[in-house]
Amino acid sequence: MRHVSTLVDAYLTHLAVERRLSPNTVESYGRDLSQLAAAAAALDRTVESLDRRALDQVVRQMMGEGRSPKSVGRAVACFRGFYRFLVVSGHRADNPAVDVQAPRAWKALPKFLSAEDVDKLLDAPDTTHPRGLRDRALIELFYATGLRVSEMVGLRQQDLNLESGYLTCTGKGRKQRLVPIGDEASAWLTRYLQEGRPALLKKKSSSKLFVNARGGASLTRVGFWKILKEHGKQAGLARTLSPHVLRHSFATHLLERGADLRAIQMMLGHSDLSTTQIYTHILDARLRAVYDKFHPRN
C-alpha cells in the first residue's frame, strides 16, 4: 500500500494540474490533509483506512480548536474530494466522507489563548522600568477583568478599590458595573501606582489610571493595542493577538473552570445572555474533542 504522503501529494497534483485550482486553494487543501494525516497517525492508522467515525472526530477536533465553520466546511469538502479521488484511483472501495456534515454557519468562535500563553504574555514586560510596570499592571488587569479596551483606558484611579478587590467600570450606555480584581492583578496595580505611574507622570497630574510613557497623557485605545502587540511579539505569540483575543481568553478560562455563565455575562457587560453563550460552543467542542481522544472505549 502506498504511503500516505504519496497519496496526498498525488491528490494535490491532481487539483493543481487537472482541476487547475489556484495555488492558494491547493495550499489550503494541503494543510487540511496534513491535519487529517496527523489524526490518522495518532490513531495508528493510514489516511486511506479512516472511517466515518474517525472523520467526524477530526471535524470535532477542528471545531474544538476554534476554527470557523467556514474553515471547517472547506476541510470537509476537501476530505470528500480526497476520498472520491481514492475511490476513482482504486485505493478505496467507498467514500467515508460523503455524509460527513460541515458545522452550521454560526458566528465564528472567538479565538483565545491557552493559560500557558497568557503566562508568557504577562511575563513579557520588563518590570524593572516604569513603562514595564505599567504594561504588566495593564495586561494583568485586562486579563483579570475582561474589560473592553475603551473601559480600560477610561479607568480613573478612584475607580479602583484594591482593598476590597473590585473596580467600578462605566460601560456601554454609560452603565456602571462592579468587576472583581484578582490578587495578582491587585499586587501589580499597587506596584504600578507606587513606582511606575509617578515616574511616568513626572510631577504632572492626570485623572486616568493608565498614562502614556511620554508626558503622562492618558493612554489611548491605539496605544493599548500597540502595547499588547509588542509584548505578544516578545512572548512569541501569534500575530492575531488582539485585545479581543485576551478578553475572550478571560471568559473562556472562567467557563472552563466552572464559572456561572450569568456571572461571566455581568463581568463582560453583555446586556443579553445569548451574546455570552458563544463561549459554551467553545467548551462543548473542546470537551467532545477531549472525550474522543482519551475515553478508552471510544
N, C-alpha and C positions, 0 to 999 in steps of 0.2 A: 504493500500500500504506500502510496506516495506521501511524502512529508507534508505537514500542514502548510508550512510557508510556501511550498511549491504550488499547492492548490490555491492559496490566497493570491500568490503572485500571478498565477495563470488567469484568475478571475479579474484581477485589476488590469492586466494586459488586455483582456477581452473588452473591458469597459473603455479603455483608452484607445485601442486600435479599431475594434469592430463597432462598438457603440459610439465612439468618438465623443465621449463625455469630456468635460473640461478638466484640466489638471487639478483645479481646486476640489472639484467633486470627487475625482479619483482619490485624492489625498484624504478627503474626509471619510470615504468608504474604507480606505486603508486603515485609518485609526479605529474605526468601528470593528473591523475584522480582527485587528490586533487585540482589542479588548476581548472579543469572542474567543480567540485562540488562547489568550491567557486564562480565561474562565474554564476552557476545556482542559488546559494543562493542570489547573488547580483541582479538577475532578478526576485527574489521571485518565483522561480520555482524549481521543483525537477530535478535531473540529468537525470532521465529516460524520462522526458517530453520535453527535449530540441529538437528543430527542426534544420533543415539545416542552417537556417539563424543565429541562435544563435551559432552554431558550427563555422560558418565562422567568426563570431565576435570574438570568443575565439582565433581562429588561428591568426587573425589580431592583437589581443592584444599581443600574444606571440611574433610576429614579431616586434611590436612596442617596446617591452621591450629589443630588441636587441638579442634575441635568434637566433642561427644559423639556416639556412634552414635544416640542418641535424637533429638538435634537434627538430624543429617544425615538420619535417616529421615523426620522431619517435612518437611524440604525436598524430599526425593524424592517424597513423597506430594503435596506442593504442585505440583511440576513436572508430575506425571501429571495432576492435576486441571486445571492451566492449559492443557496441550496438548489435553486432551479438550475443554475449552471452545473452543479454537481450531478443532478439527475440527467441532464442532457449529455454530459460528458461521460456518463457511465460510472461515476463514483458513488452513486447513491440511487436507491430504488424509489424513494419518495422525498417530498419536501416537508420537513418538520416545522418550517416557519410559516407555512401557508395560512394557518389560523392564529398565529401569534398576534395579539392585539396591541396596537400602539396606545399609549395613555391618552386620555381625553385632553383636549386643549384647554386646561385650566391655566390660570395665570402662572407664569414661570415661578418655580420655587425659588425663594431668595437664597443667595449664596451666603455662606457663613464660614468662620474659621473654626478649626479644632481648638480645644483647650490648650494644646501644646503650642500652636501657632500664636495664640493670644499671649502666652507667656513670653515667646520670642519677641513679639511686638512691644510688650511692656518693658522688657529688659533693654531695648534698643537705645533709648535716650541716655546721654552722658549726664548723670545727675551730680557730677562734681561742679557743674556750671549752672547759673541761674536759669538759662534758657532750657537746659535739660531737665531741671527740676520742674519748670512749668510744663514741659511736654509730658513728663511722666505723670504728673498730677492730672493733666488734661485727659490723657488716654485712660488712666486708671478710673477717673470719674465717669468718663463716657461709657466704658465697658461695665462699670458698676451700676449704672442707672439706665442705660438705653435711651438717653435723651435724644431729641432731634438736634441737628447741628445749630439751628437758629436758637434753640433753647439753651444750648451750651454757651454759645458766645454772648447770649443775653444775660447770663447769670451775674448777679451782684454779690459782693462779699456778704451782705446782710441776708442773702437768701439761704446761706448755709447755717445749719445748726449741728456742728460736729459733735458736740457733747451728747446730743440725743440721737445722732446718726441719721439725719434726714435733711433734705433740702426742699425749698418751695420753688416750684417751676411754673412759669407762665407759658402756656402752650397755645395751640390754635384757638382762635376765637377769644383770645385773652383769658382763657380758662386756667385757673390755678389748680395745681395738684401737689400733694406731698409724695416725695420719692425717697425710699431708704438709700443710705450710703453704707457700703461695707467698711469693715475695719481697715482693710488695706488701703482703700481709696482715701479714707479719713486721715490715715497716717501720712500719706504723700501730700495731701492737701495742707496739712498742718506744716510740714516742712516747706512747702512752696510759699505759704503765707508768711512764714517766719524768715526764710532765707532768700527765696527766689524772687517773689513779687517786689519787695522793697528795692532789690538791686536792679530790676528791670525798670521800675518807675523813676529811679534816680531823683528822689525827693519831689517828684511830681505827684499829682493825685489823680485817681480815676475811680469811678463808681463801679466799674466792671471787675469781675473776679479775675479773668484771664486777660493779660495785657501783652502788647506787642514787644518784641525784643528791641525795637528801635523807637525810642522816645516815649514808651509807655502808653501808646494809643491802644484803644480797645481792639482785641483780636477779632478778625472778620471771618465769615464763612469760608472764603477763599483761603485765608491764612490757615484755618484749621485743616482744610483739605490738604494743603501743601505739607503741613506738619505730619499728618498721618501717612501720606505717600512717602515722605522722606524716610521715616522710621520703618515703614513697611519694606522699603527697598533695603535698608540696612539689615533688617531681620531676614531677608531672603524670601519674602512672601510674594504672592502673585501680583502681577501688575493691576489686577482687577480690584485690589484692596481699595475700599472707599468707606466713608462714614456709615453708609447704609449697610455695608457688609458687617461692620463691627456692631451696629445696632441689632442686626439680625442675629449675630452671634450671641449677644446678651439674651435675647428672647429664647433662642433655641436651647442654649445651655441651661437656662432656668427650667424649661419644659422637660428636658431630658432628665433632670434631677427631681422631678415630681412637683414642680410649682403649679398652682392652680391657674387655669387659663384666664379667668377673670382678673386675678391679681396681676398677671402679665399685661392684660389689657389696660388696667389702670396705670401701671408704671409706664407703659408706652404712650399713653394718652390717646388711645384709639376710642373714638366715640361709639363704634359698632363692634361687637364681639366677632362678627364674621370677618372683619379685617385681620384680627389676631389669629383666627383659626387656620390661616395659611400655614402656620408653624406645625400644626398637627399633621399636615401632609408629609412634612419632612420626617417627623418622628415615626409615623406609620410605615413609611417606605424604608427607613433605616432599620426599624425593628424587624421587618419582614426579611430584609437582606441578612441581618444577623442570624435570624432563625434558619434561613436557608443554608447558611454557611456552617452553623455549629450544631444544629439538632442531629442527634445520632441516627434517627430514623427518617430523616428527610431525604 
